[in-house]
């Protein structure tokens, strides 16, 4: 536990240099996004698609989330994702669970499955606009996470493009977005 706290402090200090909005890092081209990494059925805007049909959405931004029972959902708009989050989980993005004046905690992201290898700690309310700027680089390397707060992993830099939102209080093997995230946003709750 002590090692995690030390890692969290160093990570927070390192993130101070990459949390600046408007980073000059260029986003990956959305038009080149393909969903060949999807290996399970996905309900997109209320319609069920098998993995092989996800190529219909190539070049389009989708926002993914797992239901409480493990089904994968995707939405073409962030507002539809947020509506689903409220309906399924009772959560509103950005709504604080407690005071922002106290030590809020961290989410932990790992390069190896089953929470091994290098660990990136991001504080609640934190943003990492460029995972390649973290040393060692975490760009396209995150495979598992321990989340205490809502977080969203984005395929592009600067928290843009297709995304996977993961619920708090979970240990995640990030199969859907394994080794694909280029930026992360962590909520306050």
N, C-alpha and C positions, 0 to 999 in steps of 0.2 A: 504494500500500500504506500509506503514511504517513497519507493521508486516512482510510482505513478504521480505522486504529488510533485516531486522534483521535475519529472518530465512535463507535467502540466505547466509549471512555472516557466521552464525554458521554452516550451511551445508557445505560451502566451506572449512571451517577449519576442519570439521570432515572428509571430503573427502581427505584431504591431507594425511591422514593415510592409505587410501585404494586405492589410485590411482597408487600405485607402480606396474609397470608391473611385471609379473612373480610371482604373489601372490601364496602362497602355497595351496590355496583352491582348492580342487579337483573338476573337472567338473562332472556334472551328466553324466551318461553313455548315449551316443548318441544312442546306440543300443536299449535302452529301451524307446526311444521317440515314443509316439503314438499321432495320430492326431484326437483322439476322441473328442477333444474340438472344432473342426471346425464344425460350424453349418450352413454354407452357401456354395454356389458353389465357386470353386476356379479354376482359370486357371493356370495350372502348366506347365511351359515351352511351352506355346502356346496351350495346350489342356485343355478343360473344364472338370472338375470333379465335381460331386455332393458330398455333405458332406460325404455320406455313402461310397464313393469310396476312401476317403483320407486314409483309412487303407492300401492301396497299398503302401503308402510311410512311413509306420511305420518303425522306425529304421534308416531312412534316414534324413539327414539335409536338411531343406527347408528354404528359405529366402522369407518372405511375405512382401507385400506392397499393399496399396490401390491405385487404379487409381484416377484421378481427379473426376470421376463420381461415385466413391464408390465401384467399383468391386474389389474383392480380387484376387491378383495375387501371384504366388509363383515361385521361381526359385531354381534349384538344385545347382547353383553356384553363388557366390557373384558377379562375373564379369558379369553374365547375368542380375542380379538385377541392378547393376550399369549402364549397357547399357540401361535397361528399364527406370531407373531414368532420364537418359539424354534425351531419346526419349520422355517420357511423361511430364517431368517437366523442362527439360533443365538444370538439375543439375549434377555436378560432385562432388562426395563425397570428402571432404577435401579442396574444393576450397573456399577460404575465400571471403566473401561478402564485407568485409571492413578491416581496419587495426586491427591486433591482439594487438596493443599497447594501444587501448582504452578499456574502460569497455564494454565487449561484450554483456553481458546479461546472462539470465538463462532460462532453461526449467524447468517446475514445474511438478512433478509427485505426484499423490494423492492415498491414500489407499482406498478411497470411490468413488463410482460413483458420477458424478456431482461435482467433485472438492472439496470434503470434507475430513475431517479427517486429519491425519498427511500428511505433505507436504515435499517432498524431492526436493531441488533446485540443479541443476547441471549446472555449467557454460558452455558456449559455448566452445567447444574443450575439455571438461572434459570427464572423464571415471570413472565409478564406477564398479570395477571388481567384487565386492561382496556385493550385497544388504543386506546380512545378517549381515554384519559388521556395517551397519548404525544403530544407536540407536534412536528410536526404529527400529527394523528390517523392511526392506521393501522387503525382499526376498519373492517372490510369493505373493505379496500384492498389487501391483499397478493396479488400476482400471480405472484411468482417468489421463489425462495430458493436460497441456497447453504448446504448443511447439512454440518457436520463431525461432528455428533452427532445422535442420534435426536431428533425433535421431533414434537409433536402440536399441530395447529391445531384449535381448538374453535369451533363456531358461537356458543356462549354465552360470557358473561363468567364469570370465576372458574373456568376450565377445566372446564366442564360441558357437557352436551349432546352432540350428534353431533360426530364428530371425524375428522380425517385424520392418520394417523401417517406420517411420511416418514423414510426410512432415511438414515443418514449418508453422507458422502463423495459427495454428489450435487449437481448443479445442477438445480433443479426449475422447470419452468413449472407452476404450480399450477392446472391446468385444472379439476380436479374441484371445488376449493374456491376458485376465483378470486374475489377480492373478497368473501369470506364470513366470514373468521375474526374473532372478537372477543377471543380470548385464546390464548396460546401457552405450552406447557411444553417445556423443553429438557432432555434427559437428560444424564448425566455422560459418556456414551461414544458 
